[in-house]
Amino acid sequence: MRKGLVLPGLLAVVIALAPTAGAAPGTINVNGERFDDPSGCVDVAQVSGNLEIHNDTSGPVTVFTHHGCAGDVTGVVPEGSVNTFFGASISA
């Protein structure tokens, strides 16, 4: 009888502790344009090019070559860092 109660209880704990998707608190500046509390994928350039990224959020920013966070990952900017990568979109 105990086995039937352990699995649902364990599943409830795992769900409660799972991280939730949401905005990264803070700001990202890309080539002088400010993005407050970014969430998910953000297109930051009309065409792919060099992006100077100031990451003042609580997590890393991933840079992609194409819009919609498609294509290759060209770099990752850790929290509190500044770096330049080629791309058109970012994910925070």
C-alpha positions as CSV (number, residue, x, y, z in Angstrom):
1,M,0.0,0.0,0.0
2,R,2.9,2.4,0.7
3,K,4.3,2.1,-2.8
4,G,1.2,3.6,-4.2
5,L,1.6,6.8,-2.1
6,V,5.3,7.4,-2.6
7,L,5.3,8.0,-6.3
8,P,2.6,10.6,-6.3
9,G,4.1,12.3,-3.3
10,L,7.6,12.4,-5.0
11,L,6.1,13.7,-8.2
12,A,4.4,16.6,-6.3
13,V,7.8,17.5,-4.7
14,V,9.6,17.5,-8.0
15,I,6.9,19.7,-9.6
16,A,7.0,22.1,-6.7
17,L,10.8,22.5,-6.9
18,A,11.0,22.7,-10.7
19,P,12.1,26.1,-12.0
20,T,9.6,28.2,-13.8
21,A,10.1,30.1,-17.0
22,G,10.0,33.9,-16.6
23,A,11.7,37.1,-17.1
24,A,15.4,37.4,-16.2
25,P,15.4,40.2,-13.6
26,G,17.6,43.1,-14.7
27,T,18.5,44.8,-18.0
28,I,20.4,43.9,-21.1
29,N,21.8,46.6,-23.3
30,V,22.5,45.7,-26.9
31,N,24.3,48.3,-29.1
32,G,22.8,51.0,-26.8
33,E,19.2,49.7,-26.8
34,R,17.9,48.7,-23.4
35,F,15.8,45.6,-22.7
36,D,14.2,45.5,-19.2
37,D,13.5,42.1,-17.6
38,P,13.9,40.1,-20.9
39,S,12.1,36.9,-21.2
40,G,12.7,34.2,-23.8
41,C,13.9,35.0,-27.3
42,V,14.4,38.7,-28.3
43,D,15.2,39.9,-31.8
44,V,17.7,42.7,-31.3
45,A,18.9,43.5,-34.8
46,Q,17.2,43.8,-38.3
47,V,20.1,41.9,-39.8
48,S,22.9,39.8,-38.3
49,G,25.9,41.8,-37.2
50,N,28.2,42.6,-34.3
51,L,26.2,43.0,-31.0
52,E,27.8,44.6,-28.0
53,I,25.9,43.1,-25.1
54,H,25.9,44.4,-21.5
55,N,24.3,41.7,-19.4
56,D,23.0,43.1,-16.1
57,T,20.5,40.3,-15.4
58,S,20.7,37.4,-13.0
59,G,21.6,34.8,-15.7
60,P,23.5,34.2,-18.9
61,V,22.5,35.7,-22.3
62,T,22.8,33.4,-25.3
63,V,23.5,35.0,-28.7
64,F,22.1,33.4,-32.0
65,T,23.0,34.1,-35.6
66,H,19.4,34.5,-36.8
67,H,16.1,36.0,-35.7
68,G,13.9,33.8,-33.5
69,C,16.9,32.4,-31.7
70,A,17.6,30.2,-34.8
71,G,20.9,29.3,-36.3
72,D,24.1,28.8,-34.5
73,V,24.9,30.0,-31.0
74,T,27.8,32.5,-31.4
75,G,28.4,33.2,-27.7
76,V,27.2,33.4,-24.2
77,V,27.5,36.5,-22.0
78,P,27.6,35.6,-18.3
79,E,25.7,37.7,-15.8
80,G,27.4,41.0,-15.0
81,S,29.6,40.9,-18.1
82,V,30.1,42.8,-21.4
83,N,31.0,41.1,-24.6
84,T,30.6,41.4,-28.4
85,F,29.3,38.6,-30.6
86,F,27.9,38.3,-34.1
87,G,24.1,37.6,-34.2
88,A,20.6,38.9,-34.6
89,S,18.7,37.6,-31.5
90,I,19.4,36.7,-27.9
91,S,17.8,34.5,-25.2
92,A,17.9,35.3,-21.5
